Amino acid sequence: MFMLMPPEGFRYTKGAPDQFKRDDLENAVTREFCGDCGTQLITRRPGLHAIILKAGTLDDPSQFGTAQMAINTSDKQAFNCIPEGLLAFEGLPGA
């Protein structure tokens, strides 16, 4: 799970992340992760004015409400349950 937030509302409070970006892809995303443990923290996607924050990195993700949509459902596994009535897309919205 992840959430989008405006870049202006995001900052690291301690240290700086390591970054990885594939140079063999056009418009590749930049992934930022902890240099000590390797946990992926955020993704920055070109053309998207938002930070893609991994919800599992938050101390208490429940503070931010519930899911608003499910994406890439064409790749879901049998154990992935999408709540009834949740907006769902087989790929990315608008793609």
Backbone atoms as SQL, in Angstrom:
CREATE TABLE atoms (id INTEGER PRIMARY KEY, chain TEXT, resi INTEGER, resn TEXT, atom TEXT, x REAL, y REAL, z REAL);
INSERT INTO atoms VALUES
  (1, 'A', 1, 'MET', 'N', 0.836, -1.182, 0.000),
  (2, 'A', 1, 'MET', 'CA', 0.000, 0.000, 0.000),
  (3, 'A', 1, 'MET', 'C', 0.876, 1.238, 0.000),
  (4, 'A', 2, 'PHE', 'N', 0.355, 2.235, -0.648),
  (5, 'A', 2, 'PHE', 'CA', 1.070, 3.505, -0.659),
  (6, 'A', 2, 'PHE', 'C', 0.059, 4.629, -0.670),
  (7, 'A', 3, 'MET', 'N', 0.552, 5.805, -0.408),
  (8, 'A', 3, 'MET', 'CA', -0.296, 6.993, -0.451),
  (9, 'A', 3, 'MET', 'C', 0.444, 8.101, -1.175),
  (10, 'A', 4, 'LEU', 'N', -0.320, 8.981, -1.796),
  (11, 'A', 4, 'LEU', 'CA', 0.261, 10.132, -2.488),
  (12, 'A', 4, 'LEU', 'C', 0.139, 11.356, -1.611),
  (13, 'A', 5, 'MET', 'N', 1.151, 12.165, -1.644),
  (14, 'A', 5, 'MET', 'CA', 1.104, 13.429, -0.905),
  (15, 'A', 5, 'MET', 'C', 1.901, 14.473, -1.667),
  (16, 'A', 6, 'PRO', 'N', 1.554, 15.753, -1.489),
  (17, 'A', 6, 'PRO', 'CA', 2.295, 16.797, -2.201),
  (18, 'A', 6, 'PRO', 'C', 3.747, 16.855, -1.714),
  (19, 'A', 7, 'PRO', 'N', 4.685, 17.061, -2.623),
  (20, 'A', 7, 'PRO', 'CA', 6.092, 17.125, -2.231),
  (21, 'A', 7, 'PRO', 'C', 6.362, 18.185, -1.164),
  (22, 'A', 8, 'GLU', 'N', 5.591, 19.271, -1.200),
  (23, 'A', 8, 'GLU', 'CA', 5.796, 20.347, -0.216),
  (24, 'A', 8, 'GLU', 'C', 5.450, 19.885, 1.207),
  (25, 'A', 9, 'GLY', 'N', 4.663, 18.839, 1.332),
  (26, 'A', 9, 'GLY', 'CA', 4.261, 18.343, 2.644),
  (27, 'A', 9, 'GLY', 'C', 5.115, 17.199, 3.147),
  (28, 'A', 10, 'PHE', 'N', 6.224, 16.913, 2.454),
  (29, 'A', 10, 'PHE', 'CA', 7.073, 15.785, 2.828),
  (30, 'A', 10, 'PHE', 'C', 8.505, 16.251, 3.064),
  (31, 'A', 11, 'ARG', 'N', 9.106, 15.702, 4.112),
  (32, 'A', 11, 'ARG', 'CA', 10.537, 15.931, 4.337),
  (33, 'A', 11, 'ARG', 'C', 11.059, 14.823, 5.235),
  (34, 'A', 12, 'TYR', 'N', 12.334, 14.561, 5.114),
  (35, 'A', 12, 'TYR', 'CA', 12.989, 13.610, 6.012),
  (36, 'A', 12, 'TYR', 'C', 13.375, 14.381, 7.267),
  (37, 'A', 13, 'THR', 'N', 13.154, 13.776, 8.411),
  (38, 'A', 13, 'THR', 'CA', 13.478, 14.453, 9.667),
  (39, 'A', 13, 'THR', 'C', 14.858, 14.074, 10.187),
  (40, 'A', 14, 'LYS', 'N', 15.445, 13.036, 9.614),
  (41, 'A', 14, 'LYS', 'CA', 16.774, 12.624, 10.052),
  (42, 'A', 14, 'LYS', 'C', 17.483, 11.924, 8.904),
  (43, 'A', 15, 'GLY', 'N', 18.669, 12.359, 8.595),
  (44, 'A', 15, 'GLY', 'CA', 19.464, 11.715, 7.559),
  (45, 'A', 15, 'GLY', 'C', 18.930, 11.947, 6.162),
  (46, 'A', 16, 'ALA', 'N', 19.569, 11.294, 5.215),
  (47, 'A', 16, 'ALA', 'CA', 19.178, 11.388, 3.809),
  (48, 'A', 16, 'ALA', 'C', 19.117, 9.973, 3.251),
  (49, 'A', 17, 'PRO', 'N', 18.162, 9.709, 2.377),
  (50, 'A', 17, 'PRO', 'CA', 18.015, 8.363, 1.836),
  (51, 'A', 17, 'PRO', 'C', 19.035, 8.071, 0.735),
  (52, 'A', 18, 'ASP', 'N', 19.234, 6.795, 0.462),
  (53, 'A', 18, 'ASP', 'CA', 19.934, 6.403, -0.751),
  (54, 'A', 18, 'ASP', 'C', 18.895, 6.414, -1.862),
  (55, 'A', 19, 'GLN', 'N', 19.347, 6.546, -3.099),
  (56, 'A', 19, 'GLN', 'CA', 18.421, 6.603, -4.236),
  (57, 'A', 19, 'GLN', 'C', 18.841, 5.613, -5.309),
  (58, 'A', 20, 'PHE', 'N', 17.843, 5.161, -6.061),
  (59, 'A', 20, 'PHE', 'CA', 18.094, 4.287, -7.204),
  (60, 'A', 20, 'PHE', 'C', 17.165, 4.690, -8.338),
  (61, 'A', 21, 'LYS', 'N', 17.740, 4.790, -9.530),
  (62, 'A', 21, 'LYS', 'CA', 16.959, 5.107, -10.726),
  (63, 'A', 21, 'LYS', 'C', 17.555, 4.319, -11.886),
  (64, 'A', 22, 'ARG', 'N', 16.720, 3.559, -12.573),
  (65, 'A', 22, 'ARG', 'CA', 17.201, 2.802, -13.724),
  (66, 'A', 22, 'ARG', 'C', 17.531, 3.758, -14.854),
  (67, 'A', 23, 'ASP', 'N', 18.708, 3.607, -15.435),
  (68, 'A', 23, 'ASP', 'CA', 19.083, 4.490, -16.530),
  (69, 'A', 23, 'ASP', 'C', 18.801, 3.875, -17.900),
  (70, 'A', 24, 'ASP', 'N', 18.188, 2.675, -17.906),
  (71, 'A', 24, 'ASP', 'CA', 17.847, 2.036, -19.174),
  (72, 'A', 24, 'ASP', 'C', 16.378, 2.248, -19.558),
  (73, 'A', 25, 'LEU', 'N', 15.643, 3.013, -18.744),
  (74, 'A', 25, 'LEU', 'CA', 14.231, 3.276, -19.010),
  (75, 'A', 25, 'LEU', 'C', 13.985, 4.760, -19.200),
  (76, 'A', 26, 'GLU', 'N', 13.148, 5.079, -20.181),
  (77, 'A', 26, 'GLU', 'CA', 12.745, 6.464, -20.370),
  (78, 'A', 26, 'GLU', 'C', 11.742, 6.808, -19.266),
  (79, 'A', 27, 'ASN', 'N', 11.851, 7.966, -18.663),
  (80, 'A', 27, 'ASN', 'CA', 10.964, 8.404, -17.579),
  (81, 'A', 27, 'ASN', 'C', 10.964, 7.448, -16.390),
  (82, 'A', 28, 'ALA', 'N', 12.107, 6.917, -16.051),
  (83, 'A', 28, 'ALA', 'CA', 12.215, 5.996, -14.917),
  (84, 'A', 28, 'ALA', 'C', 11.920, 6.717, -13.612),
  (85, 'A', 29, 'VAL', 'N', 11.346, 5.990, -12.671),
  (86, 'A', 29, 'VAL', 'CA', 11.081, 6.538, -11.342),
  (87, 'A', 29, 'VAL', 'C', 12.367, 6.541, -10.532),
  (88, 'A', 30, 'THR', 'N', 12.403, 7.360, -9.502),
  (89, 'A', 30, 'THR', 'CA', 13.497, 7.356, -8.532),
  (90, 'A', 30, 'THR', 'C', 12.963, 6.772, -7.247),
  (91, 'A', 31, 'ARG', 'N', 13.609, 5.746, -6.748),
  (92, 'A', 31, 'ARG', 'CA', 13.204, 5.113, -5.496),
  (93, 'A', 31, 'ARG', 'C', 14.183, 5.547, -4.410),
  (94, 'A', 32, 'GLU', 'N', 13.633, 5.925, -3.270),
  (95, 'A', 32, 'GLU', 'CA', 14.457, 6.328, -2.139),
  (96, 'A', 32, 'GLU', 'C', 14.270, 5.299, -1.036),
  (97, 'A', 33, 'PHE', 'N', 15.380, 4.920, -0.420),
  (98, 'A', 33, 'PHE', 'CA', 15.328, 3.855, 0.577),
  (99, 'A', 33, 'PHE', 'C', 16.362, 4.081, 1.671),
  (100, 'A', 34, 'CYS', 'N', 16.169, 3.388, 2.774),
  (101, 'A', 34, 'CYS', 'CA', 17.091, 3.480, 3.903),
  (102, 'A', 34, 'CYS', 'C', 18.409, 2.818, 3.526),
  (103, 'A', 35, 'GLY', 'N', 19.500, 3.548, 3.659),
  (104, 'A', 35, 'GLY', 'CA', 20.820, 3.020, 3.336),
  (105, 'A', 35, 'GLY', 'C', 21.299, 1.971, 4.307),
  (106, 'A', 36, 'ASP', 'N', 20.695, 1.902, 5.501),
  (107, 'A', 36, 'ASP', 'CA', 21.100, 0.904, 6.494),
  (108, 'A', 36, 'ASP', 'C', 20.374, -0.423, 6.317),
  (109, 'A', 37, 'CYS', 'N', 19.045, -0.375, 6.197),
  (110, 'A', 37, 'CYS', 'CA', 18.268, -1.629, 6.164),
  (111, 'A', 37, 'CYS', 'C', 17.685, -1.947, 4.792),
  (112, 'A', 38, 'GLY', 'N', 17.687, -0.980, 3.869),
  (113, 'A', 38, 'GLY', 'CA', 17.181, -1.225, 2.526),
  (114, 'A', 38, 'GLY', 'C', 15.686, -1.034, 2.345),
  (115, 'A', 39, 'THR', 'N', 14.971, -0.619, 3.395),
  (116, 'A', 39, 'THR', 'CA', 13.530, -0.411, 3.286),
  (117, 'A', 39, 'THR', 'C', 13.231, 0.716, 2.305),
  (118, 'A', 40, 'GLN', 'N', 12.355, 0.416, 1.320),
  (119, 'A', 40, 'GLN', 'CA', 11.960, 1.463, 0.379),
  (120, 'A', 40, 'GLN', 'C', 11.009, 2.410, 1.083),
  (121, 'A', 41, 'LEU', 'N', 11.259, 3.707, 0.959),
  (122, 'A', 41, 'LEU', 'CA', 10.483, 4.723, 1.650),
  (123, 'A', 41, 'LEU', 'C', 9.508, 5.444, 0.723),
  (124, 'A', 42, 'ILE', 'N', 10.033, 5.972, -0.371),
  (125, 'A', 42, 'ILE', 'CA', 9.181, 6.714, -1.306),
  (126, 'A', 42, 'ILE', 'C', 9.613, 6.439, -2.736),
  (127, 'A', 43, 'THR', 'N', 8.728, 6.823, -3.649),
  (128, 'A', 43, 'THR', 'CA', 9.026, 6.808, -5.078),
  (129, 'A', 43, 'THR', 'C', 8.684, 8.185, -5.627),
  (130, 'A', 44, 'ARG', 'N', 9.539, 8.677, -6.489),
  (131, 'A', 44, 'ARG', 'CA', 9.287, 9.941, -7.196),
  (132, 'A', 44, 'ARG', 'C', 9.139, 9.599, -8.680),
  (133, 'A', 45, 'ARG', 'N', 7.971, 9.921, -9.238),
  (134, 'A', 45, 'ARG', 'CA', 7.679, 9.592, -10.635),
  (135, 'A', 45, 'ARG', 'C', 7.690, 10.872, -11.458),
  (136, 'A', 46, 'PRO', 'N', 8.478, 10.914, -12.560),
  (137, 'A', 46, 'PRO', 'CA', 8.511, 12.111, -13.401),
  (138, 'A', 46, 'PRO', 'C', 7.101, 12.483, -13.868),
  (139, 'A', 47, 'GLY', 'N', 6.793, 13.767, -13.803),
  (140, 'A', 47, 'GLY', 'CA', 5.494, 14.253, -14.255),
  (141, 'A', 47, 'GLY', 'C', 4.391, 14.149, -13.223),
  (142, 'A', 48, 'LEU', 'N', 4.645, 13.526, -12.108),
  (143, 'A', 48, 'LEU', 'CA', 3.644, 13.400, -11.046),
  (144, 'A', 48, 'LEU', 'C', 4.019, 14.356, -9.923),
  (145, 'A', 49, 'HIS', 'N', 3.174, 15.330, -9.662),
  (146, 'A', 49, 'HIS', 'CA', 3.446, 16.292, -8.592),
  (147, 'A', 49, 'HIS', 'C', 2.957, 15.694, -7.271),
  (148, 'A', 50, 'ALA', 'N', 3.613, 14.629, -6.866),
  (149, 'A', 50, 'ALA', 'CA', 3.280, 13.946, -5.611),
  (150, 'A', 50, 'ALA', 'C', 4.428, 13.027, -5.233),
  (151, 'A', 51, 'ILE', 'N', 4.527, 12.790, -3.952),
  (152, 'A', 51, 'ILE', 'CA', 5.445, 11.792, -3.416),
  (153, 'A', 51, 'ILE', 'C', 4.628, 10.517, -3.248),
  (154, 'A', 52, 'ILE', 'N', 5.160, 9.386, -3.673),
  (155, 'A', 52, 'ILE', 'CA', 4.496, 8.101, -3.469),
  (156, 'A', 52, 'ILE', 'C', 5.135, 7.483, -2.227),
  (157, 'A', 53, 'LEU', 'N', 4.429, 7.577, -1.123),
  (158, 'A', 53, 'LEU', 'CA', 4.941, 7.162, 0.183),
  (159, 'A', 53, 'LEU', 'C', 4.454, 5.764, 0.517),
  (160, 'A', 54, 'LYS', 'N', 5.358, 4.877, 0.899),
  (161, 'A', 54, 'LYS', 'CA', 4.998, 3.517, 1.276),
  (162, 'A', 54, 'LYS', 'C', 4.335, 3.549, 2.654),
  (163, 'A', 55, 'ALA', 'N', 3.062, 3.178, 2.715),
  (164, 'A', 55, 'ALA', 'CA', 2.287, 3.282, 3.963),
  (165, 'A', 55, 'ALA', 'C', 2.873, 2.427, 5.077),
  (166, 'A', 56, 'GLY', 'N', 3.535, 1.342, 4.746),
  (167, 'A', 56, 'GLY', 'CA', 4.127, 0.474, 5.763),
  (168, 'A', 56, 'GLY', 'C', 5.273, 1.112, 6.521),
  (169, 'A', 57, 'THR', 'N', 5.763, 2.251, 6.046),
  (170, 'A', 57, 'THR', 'CA', 6.860, 2.926, 6.746),
  (171, 'A', 57, 'THR', 'C', 6.353, 3.882, 7.821),
  (172, 'A', 58, 'LEU', 'N', 5.035, 4.085, 7.883),
  (173, 'A', 58, 'LEU', 'CA', 4.462, 5.007, 8.861),
  (174, 'A', 58, 'LEU', 'C', 4.302, 4.321, 10.210),
  (175, 'A', 59, 'ASP', 'N', 4.473, 5.074, 11.286),
  (176, 'A', 59, 'ASP', 'CA', 4.277, 4.519, 12.622),
  (177, 'A', 59, 'ASP', 'C', 2.837, 4.083, 12.826),
  (178, 'A', 60, 'ASP', 'N', 1.875, 4.864, 12.323),
  (179, 'A', 60, 'ASP', 'CA', 0.464, 4.538, 12.496),
  (180, 'A', 60, 'ASP', 'C', -0.307, 4.902, 11.232),
  (181, 'A', 61, 'PRO', 'N', -0.323, 4.010, 10.228),
  (182, 'A', 61, 'PRO', 'CA', -1.010, 4.320, 8.967),
  (183, 'A', 61, 'PRO', 'C', -2.506, 4.564, 9.146),
  (184, 'A', 62, 'SER', 'N', -3.100, 4.082, 10.218),
  (185, 'A', 62, 'SER', 'CA', -4.543, 4.258, 10.412),
  (186, 'A', 62, 'SER', 'C', -4.925, 5.726, 10.579),
  (187, 'A', 63, 'GLN', 'N', -3.968, 6.587, 10.874),
  (188, 'A', 63, 'GLN', 'CA', -4.237, 8.021, 11.002),
  (189, 'A', 63, 'GLN', 'C', -4.695, 8.641, 9.684),
  (190, 'A', 64, 'PHE', 'N', -4.413, 7.966, 8.585),
  (191, 'A', 64, 'PHE', 'CA', -4.641, 8.556, 7.276),
  (192, 'A', 64, 'PHE', 'C', -5.865, 8.002, 6.557),
  (193, 'A', 65, 'GLY', 'N', -6.730, 7.277, 7.255),
  (194, 'A', 65, 'GLY', 'CA', -7.971, 6.799, 6.655),
  (195, 'A', 65, 'GLY', 'C', -7.816, 5.456, 5.974),
  (196, 'A', 66, 'THR', 'N', -8.753, 5.173, 5.085),
  (197, 'A', 66, 'THR', 'CA', -8.768, 3.881, 4.399),
  (198, 'A', 66, 'THR', 'C', -8.417, 4.063, 2.927),
  (199, 'A', 67, 'ALA', 'N', -8.276, 2.952, 2.248),
  (200, 'A', 67, 'ALA', 'CA', -7.941, 2.978, 0.824),
  (201, 'A', 67, 'ALA', 'C', -9.019, 3.705, 0.029),
  (202, 'A', 68, 'GLN', 'N', -8.592, 4.446, -0.982),
  (203, 'A', 68, 'GLN', 'CA', -9.511, 5.158, -1.854),
  (204, 'A', 68, 'GLN', 'C', -9.654, 4.468, -3.198),
  (205, 'A', 69, 'MET', 'N', -8.688, 3.617, -3.569),
  (206, 'A', 69, 'MET', 'CA', -8.770, 2.894, -4.831),
  (207, 'A', 69, 'MET', 'C', -7.774, 1.744, -4.820),
  (208, 'A', 70, 'ALA', 'N', -7.994, 0.803, -5.719),
  (209, 'A', 70, 'ALA', 'CA', -7.055, -0.296, -5.954),
  (210, 'A', 70, 'ALA', 'C', -6.583, -0.170, -7.399),
  (211, 'A', 71, 'ILE', 'N', -5.266, -0.290, -7.605),
  (212, 'A', 71, 'ILE', 'CA', -4.731, -0.184, -8.964),
  (213, 'A', 71, 'ILE', 'C', -4.011, -1.483, -9.322),
  (214, 'A', 72, 'ASN', 'N', -3.776, -1.658, -10.614),
  (215, 'A', 72, 'ASN', 'CA', -3.087, -2.846, -11.135),
  (216, 'A', 72, 'ASN', 'C', -3.752, -4.140, -10.685),
  (217, 'A', 73, 'THR', 'N', -5.082, -4.142, -10.644),
  (218, 'A', 73, 'THR', 'CA', -5.815, -5.321, -10.178),
  (219, 'A', 73, 'THR', 'C', -5.668, -6.509, -11.124),
  (220, 'A', 74, 'SER', 'N', -5.245, -6.280, -12.347),
  (221, 'A', 74, 'SER', 'CA', -5.042, -7.399, -13.275),
  (222, 'A', 74, 'SER', 'C', -3.908, -8.308, -12.789),
  (223, 'A', 75, 'ASP', 'N', -3.044, -7.804, -11.913),
  (224, 'A', 75, 'ASP', 'CA', -1.922, -8.583, -11.380),
  (225, 'A', 75, 'ASP', 'C', -2.177, -9.123, -9.974),
  (226, 'A', 76, 'LYS', 'N', -3.384, -8.928, -9.436),
  (227, 'A', 76, 'LYS', 'CA', -3.621, -9.323, -8.049),
  (228, 'A', 76, 'LYS', 'C', -3.582, -10.837, -7.895),
  (229, 'A', 77, 'GLN', 'N', -3.199, -11.259, -6.730),
  (230, 'A', 77, 'GLN', 'CA', -3.165, -12.675, -6.382),
  (231, 'A', 77, 'GLN', 'C', -4.484, -13.064, -5.724),
  (232, 'A', 78, 'ALA', 'N', -4.745, -14.354, -5.623),
  (233, 'A', 78, 'ALA', 'CA', -6.001, -14.846, -5.055),
  (234, 'A', 78, 'ALA', 'C', -6.217, -14.355, -3.624),
  (235, 'A', 79, 'PHE', 'N', -5.136, -14.138, -2.894),
  (236, 'A', 79, 'PHE', 'CA', -5.264, -13.698, -1.495),
  (237, 'A', 79, 'PHE', 'C', -5.473, -12.191, -1.358),
  (238, 'A', 80, 'ASN', 'N', -5.376, -11.442, -2.453),
  (239, 'A', 80, 'ASN', 'CA', -5.636, -10.003, -2.421),
  (240, 'A', 80, 'ASN', 'C', -7.137, -9.760, -2.510),
  (241, 'A', 81, 'CYS', 'N', -7.714, -9.294, -1.430),
  (242, 'A', 81, 'CYS', 'CA', -9.153, -9.036, -1.383),
  (243, 'A', 81, 'CYS', 'C', -9.396, -7.539, -1.533),
  (244, 'A', 82, 'ILE', 'N', -10.165, -7.176, -2.538),
  (245, 'A', 82, 'ILE', 'CA', -10.506, -5.776, -2.772),
  (246, 'A', 82, 'ILE', 'C', -11.896, -5.556, -2.190),
  (247, 'A', 83, 'PRO', 'N', -12.038, -4.648, -1.233),
  (248, 'A', 83, 'PRO', 'CA', -13.346, -4.411, -0.612),
  (249, 'A', 83, 'PRO', 'C', -14.410, -4.034, -1.644),
  (250, 'A', 84, 'GLU', 'N', -15.612, -4.548, -1.445),
  (251, 'A', 84, 'GLU', 'CA', -16.718, -4.239, -2.333),
  (252, 'A', 84, 'GLU', 'C', -16.971, -2.731, -2.342),
  (253, 'A', 85, 'GLY', 'N', -17.159, -2.186, -3.529),
  (254, 'A', 85, 'GLY', 'CA', -17.439, -0.765, -3.667),
  (255, 'A', 85, 'GLY', 'C', -16.192, 0.103, -3.803),
  (256, 'A', 86, 'LEU', 'N', -14.990, -0.469, -3.584),
  (257, 'A', 86, 'LEU', 'CA', -13.759, 0.310, -3.722),
  (258, 'A', 86, 'LEU', 'C', -13.468, 0.523, -5.207),
  (259, 'A', 87, 'LEU', 'N', -13.163, 1.746, -5.595),
  (260, 'A', 87, 'LEU', 'CA', -12.799, 2.062, -6.966),
  (261, 'A', 87, 'LEU', 'C', -11.593, 1.214, -7.351),
  (262, 'A', 88, 'ALA', 'N', -11.677, 0.482, -8.462),
  (263, 'A', 88, 'ALA', 'CA', -10.599, -0.428, -8.857),
  (264, 'A', 88, 'ALA', 'C', -10.266, -0.247, -10.330),
  (265, 'A', 89, 'PHE', 'N', -8.981, -0.358, -10.642),
  (266, 'A', 89, 'PHE', 'CA', -8.464, -0.215, -12.005),
  (267, 'A', 89, 'PHE', 'C', -7.567, -1.402, -12.333),
  (268, 'A', 90, 'GLU', 'N', -7.719, -1.964, -13.534),
  (269, 'A', 90, 'GLU', 'CA', -6.861, -3.083, -13.943),
  (270, 'A', 90, 'GLU', 'C', -5.408, -2.646, -14.090),
  (271, 'A', 91, 'GLY', 'N', -5.184, -1.380, -14.436),
  (272, 'A', 91, 'GLY', 'CA', -3.848, -0.807, -14.573),
  (273, 'A', 91, 'GLY', 'C', -3.787, 0.466, -13.758),
  (274, 'A', 92, 'LEU', 'N', -3.132, 1.471, -14.308),
  (275, 'A', 92, 'LEU', 'CA', -3.100, 2.777, -13.641),
  (276, 'A', 92, 'LEU', 'C', -4.269, 3.618, -14.135),
  (277, 'A', 93, 'PRO', 'N', -4.883, 4.392, -13.255),
  (278, 'A', 93, 'PRO', 'CA', -5.995, 5.257, -13.689),
  (279, 'A', 93, 'PRO', 'C', -5.542, 6.205, -14.787),
  (280, 'A', 94, 'GLY', 'N', -6.347, 6.333, -15.804),
  (281, 'A', 94, 'GLY', 'CA', -6.055, 7.252, -16.893),
  (282, 'A', 94, 'GLY', 'C', -5.020, 6.755, -17.892),
  (283, 'A', 95, 'ALA', 'N', -4.531, 5.537, -17.682),
  (284, 'A', 95, 'ALA', 'CA', -3.499, 5.011, -18.611),
  (285, 'A', 95, 'ALA', 'C', -4.126, 4.269, -19.759);
